[in-house]
Amino acid sequence: MRPEPGLSFATSFAQALLDPARETPEIVIGPNGKAASRRYDVYRNNVTVSLIEALAAVYPAVQRITGAEFFRAMARFHVRSHPPTSPLLFEYGRDVPEFIARYEHAQAMPWLPDVARIERAWLDAYHAADALPLSPARLSAVTHGLADLVFVPHPATRCLRSQYAAVTIFAANRDDAPVMRIDASTPEDALITRPEFDVTVRRLPPGGAVFADGLMSGRPLGEAAASALEASSEFDIAANIAGLIEAGAFTSLACGDPS
C-alpha cells in the first residue's frame, strides 16, 4: 500500500513507532502482502529500547540514584512523549531535566533535575569545540584597566546554579564507589569546563556563579565582581579569578590584552 496522502514512506512508518496504542501503519506489509504487525512491534520495541539506552548513557548518575528499573520506566515515558528531533543521538534527551521536574514519581527527589542538568552540561562540554584556554601569564601581563577587562568564554564552559547539593550528588554517583550520606539541602553551583580532553565539574565558591555568569555574558571584570560581592559578602575576587583561569573557563581577553 502507499503512504497516507502527503506523507513520505518514512514519515508514515515512523508515526506509530513510539506510541504502542497506535495500530501498525497500513504501509507495513510482509511477504505476499500479509500483515506484519508482529514484525513492526519488534522494530518498535527495539527503537524504544535504543532510545532508553541512549538516555542511560547521558544520565548515568541519575540512573544510579534512582536505580535502573525506576530510570528505565521514567525514560520510557519520556521517549513516548518526546520523540527525537535530530539524527544525532547524543543530542537526544535535552529536555530530560525538565521532564524529571514534572515526573510524578520523582517529586521526592527535588534535586534530581539539577543533577540531570549537570550531566547534560557535561556531555555538551565534551562535544564542544576545541580551544586553547587563557594562560595565567597572559592575564598577569595586564597592568592597567583591570576593571574593564572582558573575558571570552571557552566553548565548553558551562555554569549551573542549584538550590541543592547537586554538584556533590553528581560527583558521588558518576562511578561505582560507595556513596556517603549527603545533605542535599546545601545550595551548590557548578562550573563545567573542558580545557583539554577531560571534562571537569567544580563546585563554585560563594558568589562564584554570579561572577562567572557575568564574565561569560560579556560584562567587564569590575561589573561582574560588583554583582558577585552584592550576592555574597564572602566573595573573593582574586581566588575566583584564579580558579576560573585554572579551570580553563576562558580563551582570551576581548580588551586590555597586551598582546
Buried (B, 14 or more C-beta within 10 A) or exposed (E): EEBEEEBEEEEBBBBBBBEEEEEBBEBBBEEEEEEBEEEBEEBBEEBBBEBBEBBBBBBBBBBBBBEEEBBBBBBBEBBBEBBBEEEEBEBBBBEBBEBBBEBEEBEEBBBBBBBBBBBBBBBBBBEBEEBEBBEEEBBEEBEEEBEBBBBBBBBBBBBBBBEBBBBBBBBBBBEEEEBEEBEBEEEBBBBBBBBEEEBBBBBBBBBBBBBBBBBBEEBBBBBBBBBBBEBBEEBBBEEBBEBBBEBBBBBBBEEBBEE
